[in-house]
Amino acid sequence: MKKICLILFLFLVNSITSLVIASSGNYLFDPNQINKEQAYVSTVGFNLLNSNGIENRAVFFLDNSNTVNAFSMNSSRQIVICRGMYTLLTSDDELAAVLAHEISHNVDSYNGIFRGIFSHFNYVLSPHKYEYKSDKRAIDFMVNAGYHPVAMIIVMNKIFPQYRYDWCSSHPLTSRRMMEVYEYIYKKYPEFLVNNPYKKNIYYQNFLLTSKENRAKFQEKIKNDSKKKVKYK
């Protein structure tokens, strides 16, 4: 009886160990899967570069960190997306939205004297300005490369937090960023709001729900043909 129990115990331990190893190997530690995902990120990234005629070099890396983040490295002009963010993206459009924003920062890193060595200081002095700029230029990059720009709103609403204030943050409030993107698409690419496959998307529906007051302000601006910048909440 003791031998039978011991055999069953060893079999159970071996089964659990095999399951853990298999599940780990199928995702994080499978070189083939990692290479496939890296190639996917690079393909979308280079499609954005080529479709927009961007002559400045950039390379794309999928970092294995679980951090929900993506960034452009000012010194080496590398664009990095962390796995924590990558796994939250569910379409080419959404990945393009993240990479296009970072490409915009990358383009700015080439501007200025000494091959843009001091360009980051401009960002530090006025980060909100450059975040809005990168959001809007990313929309242009996406459209030119054949991606749907509304995905930018989807990504922001799905992933980016909503702080109480933005005066102590390098990024504007997400609600304001989404409205600035919405306004930009409305004015420059209205056909994408009319022919919008994301109309029934849960994250886009939530944006419409939570932006009622901001969109009312925007509609009032349109009604009055005002050129004044709207102060979104």
C-alpha positions in Angstrom: 0.0 0.0 0.0 2.8 2.4 0.9 4.5 1.6 -2.4 1.3 2.4 -4.3 0.9 5.7 -2.5 4.5 6.6 -3.2 4.2 5.8 -6.9 1.0 7.9 -7.1 2.7 10.8 -5.3 5.7 10.7 -7.6 3.4 10.5 -10.7 1.4 13.5 -9.4 4.6 15.6 -8.8 6.0 14.7 -12.2 2.7 15.6 -13.9 2.5 19.0 -12.2 6.2 19.7 -13.0 5.8 18.8 -16.6 2.7 21.0 -16.9 4.5 24.0 -15.4 7.5 23.5 -17.7 5.2 23.0 -20.7 3.1 26.1 -20.0 6.2 28.2 -19.5 7.9 26.9 -22.6 4.9 27.5 -24.7 4.9 31.2 -23.9 7.8 33.1 -22.4 10.6 30.7 -22.9 9.9 29.4 -26.4 12.6 31.0 -28.7 10.4 30.4 -31.8 7.5 32.3 -30.2 9.7 35.2 -29.1 11.2 35.4 -32.5 7.8 35.4 -34.1 6.6 38.2 -31.8 9.7 40.2 -32.4 9.3 39.9 -36.1 5.7 41.1 -35.8 6.6 44.2 -33.9 9.4 45.0 -36.3 7.1 44.5 -39.3 4.5 46.9 -38.0 7.2 49.4 -37.0 9.0 49.4 -40.4 5.7 49.6 -42.2 5.0 52.8 -40.4 8.5 54.1 -41.2 8.4 53.2 -44.8 4.8 54.3 -45.5 5.6 57.7 -44.1 8.9 58.2 -45.8 10.7 58.6 -42.5 14.4 58.8 -43.4 15.7 58.7 -39.8 16.7 55.3 -38.6 14.9 53.4 -35.8 14.9 49.9 -34.6 12.2 48.1 -32.6 12.5 45.7 -29.7 10.0 43.6 -27.7 11.3 43.6 -24.2 10.4 40.6 -22.0 9.5 42.9 -19.0 6.0 42.7 -17.6 5.9 46.5 -17.3 3.0 48.1 -19.1 5.1 50.6 -21.0 6.6 51.6 -24.4 9.3 54.2 -24.9 11.8 55.7 -27.4 15.4 55.9 -26.2 16.7 59.3 -27.0 20.4 58.4 -27.1 20.3 55.2 -29.2 17.0 55.8 -31.2 15.6 52.4 -30.2 11.9 52.0 -29.8 11.0 49.5 -27.1 7.6 47.9 -26.2 7.5 45.8 -23.0 5.6 42.5 -23.0 3.3 43.9 -20.3 1.9 46.3 -22.8 2.3 44.1 -25.9 0.0 41.4 -24.4 -2.8 44.0 -23.9 -2.9 44.8 -27.6 -5.3 42.8 -29.8 -4.8 44.1 -33.3 -2.4 45.5 -35.8 -4.1 48.9 -35.4 -3.5 48.9 -31.7 0.2 47.9 -32.0 0.6 50.6 -34.7 -0.9 53.2 -32.4 1.7 52.5 -29.7 4.7 52.3 -32.1 3.6 55.4 -34.1 3.5 57.5 -31.0 7.1 56.4 -30.1 8.2 56.9 -33.7 7.1 60.5 -33.4 9.3 60.9 -30.3 12.1 59.2 -32.2 11.8 61.7 -35.1 12.1 64.6 -32.7 15.3 63.0 -31.2 17.0 63.8 -34.5 16.2 67.5 -34.4 18.5 70.2 -33.2 22.3 70.8 -33.0 24.8 68.0 -32.6 22.4 65.5 -34.2 19.7 66.2 -31.7 21.8 65.5 -28.6 19.9 68.2 -26.6 16.4 67.4 -28.0 15.4 65.6 -24.8 15.7 68.8 -22.9 13.0 70.4 -25.0 10.7 67.5 -23.9 11.7 67.9 -20.2 10.8 71.6 -20.4 7.4 71.1 -22.0 6.4 67.4 -21.9 2.6 67.8 -22.4 3.2 69.8 -25.6 5.3 67.0 -27.0 2.9 64.2 -25.9 0.0 65.9 -27.7 2.3 66.5 -30.7 3.3 62.8 -30.8 -0.3 61.7 -30.4 -1.5 63.7 -33.4 1.5 63.0 -35.6 1.0 59.3 -34.8 -2.5 59.5 -36.2 -1.0 60.8 -39.5 1.6 58.0 -39.5 -1.2 55.4 -38.9 -3.4 56.6 -41.6 -0.6 56.8 -44.1 0.4 53.2 -43.3 -3.2 51.9 -43.6 -4.1 51.5 -40.0 -7.3 52.8 -38.4 -6.6 55.9 -36.2 -9.5 55.2 -33.8 -7.3 52.4 -32.4 -5.3 55.2 -30.7 -8.4 56.0 -28.5 -8.9 52.3 -27.9 -5.4 51.8 -26.6 -5.5 54.9 -24.4 -8.8 54.1 -22.8 -7.9 50.4 -22.3 -4.4 50.9 -20.9 -3.6 54.4 -19.7 -4.5 55.4 -16.1 -6.6 58.4 -15.2 -5.0 60.5 -12.5 -6.7 63.4 -10.7 -4.2 66.0 -11.9 -1.6 66.2 -14.6 0.5 69.2 -13.4 3.0 66.8 -11.7 3.1 64.2 -14.5 5.0 64.1 -17.8 1.8 63.1 -19.6 -1.5 65.0 -19.8 -4.7 63.4 -18.4 -5.8 60.5 -20.5 -9.3 62.0 -20.9 -7.7 65.1 -22.4 -5.4 63.1 -24.7 -8.3 61.0 -26.0 -10.3 64.1 -26.7 -7.4 65.8 -28.5 -7.1 62.7 -30.7 -10.8 62.5 -31.3 -10.9 66.2 -32.3 -7.9 65.7 -34.6 -9.5 62.7 -36.3 -12.9 64.5 -36.5 -11.3 67.5 -38.3 -8.7 65.8 -40.5 -9.9 62.3 -41.1 -13.7 62.4 -40.5 -14.3 59.4 -42.8 -12.7 57.1 -40.1 -15.4 58.1 -37.6 -18.2 57.6 -40.1 -16.8 54.2 -41.3 -15.7 53.1 -37.9 -15.4 49.3 -37.3 -14.7 50.1 -33.6 -18.2 51.6 -33.0 -19.3 48.6 -31.0 -15.9 48.0 -29.3 -16.3 48.0 -25.5 -13.4 50.4 -25.0 -14.7 52.9 -27.6 -18.2 52.7 -26.2 -16.7 53.5 -22.8 -14.9 56.5 -24.3 -18.2 57.8 -25.7 -19.8 57.3 -22.3 -17.1 59.0 -20.3 -16.4 61.9 -22.7 -20.0 63.2 -23.0 -19.1 66.5 -21.4 -15.9 67.0 -23.3 -17.6 66.1 -26.6 -20.4 68.6 -25.9 -17.7 71.3 -25.5 -16.2 70.3 -28.8 -19.6 70.3 -30.5 -20.2 73.8 -29.1 -16.9 74.9 -30.6 -17.9 73.6 -34.0 -21.4 75.2 -33.8 -19.8 78.6 -33.0 -17.0 78.1 -35.6 -14.6 79.0 -32.8 -10.9 78.8 -33.2 -10.4 78.9 -29.5 -8.8 75.8 -27.9 -11.2 73.8 -25.7 -10.1 73.1 -22.2 -11.1 69.5 -21.8 -11.5 67.8 -18.4 
